[in-house]
C-alpha cells in the first residue's frame, strides 16, 4: 500500500480507502466485517462512513469490526444530513454537530474520530458557528481533523478565511463526486485545493459501477447497483455507458481491468489524497488494490482525458438522489 498526507496535514492515509455505505444494507453484517478485516490486512487504513449510512448500521458494524483494533485504522465519518423529523435533526449547527458526534463515537466504539466531516454545506447556519463547534471538538480530543463534503470552491474558501481570521480549526480535506464520468470538480474545486493545500477525497470513483465495464451491452449483473436500486438507471445515460466501454477497451490494451484503470486515473490527479471505493466482498478489495501500483503513461492519461473530457462540463453524476462510497 502507498500512503499520502491528507492535504497539508500530518495525517497519512492509504491511497486506496474504503467506502462503507453498503454495510448493513447490500452487504450484511458478517460480510461487511470480513471486507473490513480484509481491507485492513492489505494496508487500507482509511475507512469512510457517515451517521446516515444504512440507518447508522454502517458505523455500528465498523465499531464492532475494529473493537480492540482501533489503532489500525483512520476512521472518517460525517454529520449534517437529515437524521430525524425535528427542526434540529439536520444541518451543521452547534446543536446538531454536538449531538451527532456523541452518537457516532458510541456506534464506532471509540473515544475519538480521526476525520470528522460536514456532510453538506448548510446555508442556514453561519460557517463561524459550525467551525467553532468543530474547533471545540478538536480541543476536547473527540475529533482530530475536520473536513467537508459536497462543498463548492467558494464555500471552502469562505470557511478557510473564517478559520484563519478567527483562529479556528481549518478543514484539511473535501469530498467531491469525482471520476472519469464526473469531472466537474476540475473546473474550480480542484484548482482551489491545489492552491490551498486541501486534500481531495473522491467518492463515486467508479460512477456506481459504470467505469468497471460491467454494464457493457446493457447487462444488469446480479448484485449490482442497478439490480438493487432500479432508480439508479437515471444516472446511466448513453454517454457515460459509452465512456465505460471506452475505458474497458483502453484497459484491455494495457493489460489491466477497467476498475483498476479508473481508480488509478484518479490517483494520478493532483491534490487527491485517498480514493474511497466501496466493496461488498473481499474480491472487490483485491481488484481495487491493483490500482495502487498501476503507473499510467502519458499516452494512456491523454487517452483517458480525451475520452472523458465532456464530463468536465456535464451535470454531476451524483445530482440524482444518492448515497456515497461507490
Order of alpha helices (4+ residues) and beta strands (2+ residues): beta-beta-beta-alpha-beta-alpha-beta-alpha-beta-alpha-beta-alpha-beta-alpha-beta-alpha-alpha-alpha-beta-alpha-alpha
